[in-house]
Amino acid sequence: MANFAKPSAPHFSVEVYQNEFLPEGGREVHAILTVTSTGGAAATRAAAARGPAAVVVMVDCSGSMEYPPDKMRGAREATAAAIDTLRDGTWFAVIAGTHTAREVYPGQGRLAVADPASRARAKEALGGLAPSGGTAIGTWLRLADGLLRQSPAAIRHGILLTDGRNEHEDPAALQAVLESCAGRFTCDARGVGTDWEVKEVKGIASALLGSADIVADPARLTEDFTLMMEKAMGKEVADVALRLWTPVGAEVRYVKQVSPSVEDLSGRRTEAGPRTGDYPTGSWGDESREYHVCVHVPPAAVGQEMLAARASLVLPGAAGGPPSVLGQGLVRAVWTADPAASTAISPQVAHYTGQAELAQAIQQGLEARKLGDVDGATAKLGRAVQLASVSGNADTARLLAKVVDVVDAAAGTVRLKAKVADADEMTLETRSTKTVRVKKT
């Protein structure tokens, strides 16, 4: 076999963690689905036929990138490093973003194919990245979408860097672009420095099923861009959906990704047949994610049991054909008179319910702090410290300790710090939805 042979696509497995027992008449069923994809055998024919990846890097070149000068310099160096990380055969382009969007490489409304020569030319073209003008992120994404749609690649990905607020575009215009791009490509978004809006950057990443993060120090951009591109190059299967079937009388109340970060997918359901809905999960490589599913079932008597939901990972069929089922798991409901059985909570469900509450407590606490509500901020951030401590979320605990003085982590007793660096507050807000896996026992 040639050295450039495409690796086989991942094999998917679905594990279901739940307490299936309900009291007589009980209706609410909770389950954690652990979805794991691993490279190797058992790849579907449709997945194996997928083509190479396509990536567009969007670099903020608004006037604010000139202050301080190391922001623009860091962006050029980081983009060059990302280009060096591209696999041979990857389609790619670079966009300079201001109040308009301009193709930096290769230009003329097309994508280049990565090889040593094209990578060298692209890095040379980065000298054309110069600060001027305003910020209209929707125009950058629209141009990236147009370029990516030309590629035959199944894996289509964007990397977006900004240092400021989207001040030269109506919020509704950006939202419309995000809605039109959703499902066509994924996008990681990064904010450099501390003058950008966390909700905007996180909103872009959320809508396009990517990651969001802060790079407060421009000197760290190269490391971050390299890691982002490595992850993008590791994706092997695109457009995977979590498909949930429920029986007559049952309904899905919500679906949330809970690991590696919290993301509510409930509002993204598309109907896929009778009592069946698809929830987008984006592109996959070798990785594991977890989802919290809540289903309401018809009440039943003691001794009865039913299949509350069938969860499948599906891949769209080629040329309009039937979808491929990549993995499947079953969610059950059993009615019992034993209160010890029906009141027990699955450790996985309890853990991720706490992680979702942790994310919400941080966001609400920071919002209260911005509004000058000291008591409200102290209560919410104290609860966040308590939840981070109980769950072993050490990274979030360290970020919280930069915003509050922790008196008693177990009790959630804290004092707000009088002065907090903008970078520390923004880092906590940006990473508030990152979770940790259930502790092994």
C-alpha positions in Angstrom: 0.0 0.0 0.0 1.3 3.5 -0.9 2.5 5.8 1.9 -0.3 8.2 1.1 -3.1 5.8 1.6 -6.1 7.2 3.4 -6.5 5.7 6.9 -9.8 3.8 7.5 -12.6 5.9 9.0 -13.4 5.6 12.7 -15.5 2.9 14.3 -18.2 4.3 16.6 -19.5 2.8 19.9 -22.3 4.0 22.1 -22.5 3.2 25.8 -25.6 4.2 27.8 -25.4 5.1 31.5 -28.6 5.5 33.4 -30.8 4.4 36.3 -33.7 2.9 34.3 -35.9 2.4 37.3 -38.9 4.8 37.8 -41.6 4.9 40.5 -45.1 4.0 39.6 -46.4 6.7 37.3 -42.9 8.2 36.9 -42.2 9.8 33.5 -38.7 11.4 33.3 -35.9 9.3 32.0 -32.3 10.6 32.0 -29.3 8.9 30.4 -25.7 9.8 29.5 -24.5 8.5 26.1 -20.8 8.0 25.8 -19.9 8.1 22.1 -16.4 7.0 21.1 -14.9 6.9 17.7 -11.6 5.0 17.1 -9.7 4.5 13.9 -9.5 1.0 12.5 -11.7 -1.7 11.2 -15.5 -1.7 10.7 -15.5 1.6 8.7 -18.6 2.1 6.6 -18.2 2.2 2.9 -19.7 5.7 2.8 -17.3 7.0 5.4 -14.3 5.4 3.8 -15.1 7.1 0.5 -15.0 10.6 2.0 -12.4 12.9 0.4 -9.7 15.1 1.9 -10.3 18.1 4.2 -10.8 21.8 3.3 -9.8 24.6 5.6 -10.1 28.4 5.5 -8.2 30.6 8.0 -9.8 34.0 8.7 -7.5 36.6 10.2 -8.7 39.8 11.8 -6.9 42.7 10.0 -8.9 45.5 11.5 -7.1 48.7 12.6 -7.0 47.5 16.3 -4.7 44.7 15.4 -1.9 47.3 15.2 -2.1 48.0 18.9 0.1 46.5 20.2 2.0 45.5 17.1 2.7 42.0 18.4 -0.9 41.1 17.7 -0.5 41.3 14.0 2.9 39.8 14.1 1.6 36.9 16.2 -1.3 36.4 13.8 1.0 36.1 10.8 3.3 33.7 12.6 0.4 31.6 13.9 -1.2 31.4 10.4 2.1 30.3 8.9 2.4 27.6 11.5 -1.2 26.5 10.8 -0.3 26.3 7.0 2.7 24.2 7.9 0.4 21.8 9.7 -1.8 21.1 6.7 -1.7 17.6 5.2 -0.7 17.3 1.6 -3.8 17.3 -0.5 -5.8 19.6 1.9 -7.7 22.4 0.2 -7.1 25.7 1.9 -7.3 29.5 1.7 -6.5 32.5 3.8 -8.8 35.5 4.3 -8.0 38.9 5.7 -11.0 40.2 7.6 -11.9 43.9 8.2 -15.3 45.6 7.5 -15.0 43.5 4.3 -13.4 40.2 3.5 -10.4 39.9 1.2 -8.7 36.7 -0.2 -5.0 36.7 0.7 -4.2 33.3 -0.8 -4.7 31.8 -3.3 -7.2 34.4 -4.6 -9.5 34.6 -7.6 -12.3 32.9 -5.6 -10.6 29.5 -5.3 -8.9 27.2 -2.9 -5.3 25.9 -3.2 -4.2 22.3 -2.7 -1.6 21.9 0.0 1.9 20.8 -1.0 5.4 22.1 -0.3 5.1 24.7 -3.1 1.7 26.0 -2.2 2.5 26.2 1.5 5.6 28.3 0.7 3.6 30.7 -1.5 0.8 31.0 1.1 3.3 31.9 3.8 4.9 34.5 1.5 1.5 36.0 0.9 0.9 36.5 4.6 3.1 39.6 4.3 -0.1 41.2 2.8 -1.9 40.9 6.2 -1.9 44.5 7.4 -4.1 46.3 9.9 -6.8 48.7 8.6 -10.5 49.3 8.7 -13.2 47.9 10.9 -14.8 44.5 11.9 -17.7 42.7 10.1 -17.3 39.0 10.9 -20.3 37.9 8.9 -18.6 39.0 5.7 -15.5 36.8 6.6 -17.7 33.8 7.2 -19.7 34.3 4.0 -16.6 34.4 1.9 -15.2 31.3 3.7 -18.5 29.5 3.0 -18.3 30.3 -0.6 -14.8 29.1 -0.9 -15.4 25.9 1.1 -18.4 25.0 -1.0 -16.2 24.7 -4.1 -14.2 21.8 -2.5 -15.2 18.2 -2.9 -14.0 17.6 0.6 -16.4 16.2 3.2 -14.4 17.7 6.1 -14.9 21.5 5.8 -13.4 23.7 8.6 -12.8 27.3 9.4 -10.4 29.0 11.9 -11.4 32.5 12.9 -9.3 35.0 14.8 -10.5 38.3 16.0 -9.3 41.0 18.5 -12.4 43.2 18.7 -16.1 43.5 18.7 -18.2 43.1 15.6 -18.9 46.8 15.5 -19.3 47.3 11.7 -22.1 44.8 11.2 -25.7 44.5 12.5 -26.0 41.6 15.0 -28.9 40.3 12.9 -26.7 40.2 9.8 -24.1 38.0 11.6 -26.8 35.8 13.0 -28.2 35.3 9.5 -24.8 34.3 8.1 -24.3 31.8 11.0 -27.6 30.2 10.3 -26.8 29.9 6.6 -23.4 28.4 7.3 -24.5 26.0 10.0 -24.2 22.4 8.7 -21.9 23.4 5.8 -18.7 23.8 7.8 -17.4 23.8 11.4 -15.4 26.7 12.8 -13.1 27.2 15.7 -13.1 30.8 17.0 -10.4 32.6 19.0 -10.2 36.0 20.6 -6.7 37.6 21.0 -6.1 40.2 23.6 -9.0 41.4 25.8 -11.0 43.9 23.7 -13.3 41.3 22.1 -16.8 40.1 23.2 -16.9 36.7 24.7 -20.5 36.1 23.8 -19.9 36.9 20.1 -16.9 34.5 19.8 -18.6 31.7 21.7 -21.8 32.3 19.7 -19.9 31.8 16.4 -18.2 28.6 17.6 -21.5 27.3 19.1 -23.4 27.9 15.9 -20.8 26.2 13.8 -20.0 23.3 16.2 -16.5 24.4 16.9 -14.4 25.5 19.9 -14.0 28.9 21.4 -11.1 30.2 23.5 -9.1 33.2 24.5 -5.5 33.8 23.6 -4.7 36.7 25.9 -1.0 36.8 25.0 -0.3 37.0 21.2 2.9 35.1 21.7 0.7 32.0 22.4 -1.1 32.2 19.1 1.3 30.0 17.2 0.9 27.1 19.7 -2.9 27.5 19.7 -3.2 27.6 15.9 -1.0 24.6 15.5 -3.1 22.6 17.9 -6.4 23.7 16.2 -5.0 22.7 12.8 -3.8 19.3 14.1 -7.2 18.6 15.4 -8.8 19.6 12.1 -6.4 17.4 10.2 -7.4 14.5 12.5 -11.1 14.6 11.5 -12.1 11.7 9.3 -15.9 11.6 9.2 -18.2 14.7 8.7 -21.9 15.4 9.2 -22.4 12.8 11.9 -25.8 13.1 13.6 -27.1 11.8 16.8 -30.5 10.2 15.9 -33.1 9.6 18.6 -36.2 7.5 18.1 -38.9 7.5 20.7 -42.0 5.3 21.0 -45.6 6.6 20.8 -46.4 8.9 23.7 -42.7 9.6 24.5 -40.9 12.8 23.7 -37.4 14.1 23.9 -37.2 17.0 26.4 -33.6 17.9 25.7 -30.3 16.8 24.3 -27.0 18.3 25.5 -23.5 17.6 24.8 -21.9 17.5 28.2 -18.3 16.5 27.5 -15.8 17.9 26.5 -17.9 21.0 26.9 -21.6 21.9 27.5 -23.6 22.6 24.4 -27.4 22.5 24.2 -28.4 20.8 21.0 -32.1 20.6 21.7 -33.1 23.5 19.4 -31.1 22.0 16.4 -33.3 19.0 16.0 -34.4 18.1 12.4 -37.1 15.6 11.8 -35.8 12.3 10.3 -39.0 10.2 10.2 -41.9 9.2 12.5 -40.9 10.0 16.1 -37.3 10.4 15.0 -35.1 13.4 15.2 -31.4 14.2 14.3 -29.1 16.4 16.3 -25.9 17.6 14.6 -22.5 16.6 16.1 -20.2 17.8 13.4 -17.0 16.1 12.4 -15.2 13.2 14.2 -11.7 11.8 14.4 -10.4 9.6 17.2 -12.2 11.0 20.2 -15.0 10.5 22.8 -17.9 12.8 23.7 -20.8 12.5 26.1 -24.4 13.6 25.7 -27.2 14.0 28.3 -30.6 12.9 27.0 -33.9 13.5 28.9 -37.0 11.7 27.6 -40.6 12.0 28.9 -42.4 8.6 28.7 -46.1 7.7 29.3 -46.7 6.8 32.9 -47.0 3.1 33.6 -47.7 0.6 36.4 -45.2 -1.3 38.5 -43.6 -4.2 36.6 -43.9 -2.7 33.2 -40.9 -1.8 31.1 -40.4 -0.1 27.7 -37.7 1.2 25.4 -37.7 4.9 26.1 -35.4 5.8 23.2 -33.1 4.4 20.6 -29.9 6.4 20.1 -28.0 6.0 16.9 -25.0 7.7 15.3 -25.8 8.1 11.6 -24.0 9.3 8.5 -25.8 10.7 5.5 -26.0 8.3 2.6 -24.0 8.9 -0.6 -26.1 10.4 -3.5 -29.2 10.6 -1.5 -29.0 6.9 -0.4 -30.0 5.6 3.0 -27.9 6.7 6.0 -25.3 4.5 7.5 -25.7 3.6 11.2 -22.3 3.9 12.9 -23.3 2.9 16.4 -26.4 2.4 18.6 -27.5 2.4 22.2 -30.8 1.8 24.0 -32.4 3.9 26.8 -34.8 1.9 29.0 -37.6 2.6 31.5 -38.6 0.1 34.1 -41.3 0.9 36.7 -40.7 -0.5 40.3 -42.2 -0.3 43.7 -38.7 -0.3 45.3 -38.0 3.3 46.4 -34.3 2.6 46.8 -34.1 1.6 43.1 -36.3 4.4 41.7 -34.6 7.2 43.7 -31.0 6.2 42.9 -29.2 8.6 40.5 -26.8 7.4 38.0 -23.3 8.7 38.9 -22.8 9.8 35.3 -26.1 11.7 35.2 -25.4 13.3 38.6 -21.9 14.3 37.5 -22.9 16.0 34.2 -26.0 17.6 35.8 -23.5 19.3 38.2 -21.1 20.2 35.4 -24.0 22.0 33.5 -25.0 23.8 36.7 -21.3 24.8 37.2 -21.2 26.4 33.8 -24.5 28.2 34.4 -23.4 29.4 37.9 -20.1 30.9 36.4 -22.0 32.7 33.7 -24.6 34.1 36.0 -22.0 35.0 38.6 -19.9 37.0 36.2 -23.0 38.7 34.8 -24.0 39.7 38.3 -20.5 41.0 39.0 -20.6 43.2 35.9 -23.9 44.6 37.1 -22.5 45.4 40.5 -24.6 42.8 42.3 -22.1 41.8 44.9 -24.4 39.4 46.8 -25.6 37.7 43.7 -22.2 37.3 42.2 -20.8 36.0 45.5 -23.6 33.4 45.8 -23.3 32.2 42.2 -19.5 32.1 42.1 -19.4 30.4 45.5 -21.7 27.7 44.2 -19.4 27.4 41.2 -16.4 26.9 43.4 -18.3 24.2 45.4 -19.3 22.3 42.2 -15.8 22.5 40.8 -14.4 21.1 44.0 -16.9 18.3 44.3 -16.5 17.2 40.7 -12.7 17.5 40.5 -12.8 20.2 37.8 -9.3 21.5 38.8 -8.9 23.7 35.7 -12.1 25.6 36.4 -11.3 25.8 40.1 -8.0 27.5 39.3 -9.7 30.0 37.0 -12.3 30.8 39.7 -9.5 31.4 42.2 -8.4 34.3 40.0 -11.8 36.0 40.4 -12.7 35.1 44.0 -10.8 34.5 47.2 -11.8 31.0 48.3 -12.5 30.7 52.0 -14.0 27.2 52.0 -14.3 25.3 48.7 -16.4 22.5 50.0 -19.0 24.9 51.5 -18.8 27.3 48.6 -17.7 30.2 50.8 -15.9 32.9 48.8 -15.2 36.7 48.7 -15.1 38.6 45.4 -11.6 40.0 44.6 -11.5 43.8 44.6 -9.5 43.8 41.4 -9.6 41.2 38.6 -7.5 41.3 35.4 -9.7 41.5 32.3 -7.8 38.5 30.9 -8.6 36.4 34.0 -12.3 37.2 33.9 -12.6 36.6 30.2 -10.7 33.3 30.4 -13.1 32.1 33.1 -16.2 33.2 31.0 -14.8 31.7 27.8 -13.9 28.3 29.4 -16.9 28.1 31.7 -18.5 25.3 29.6 -15.5 23.0 29.6 -16.2 19.9 31.7 -14.3 17.0 33.2 -15.1 13.3 32.7 -16.6 11.2 35.5 -14.0 10.1 38.0 -13.0 6.4 37.6 -13.9 4.3 40.7 
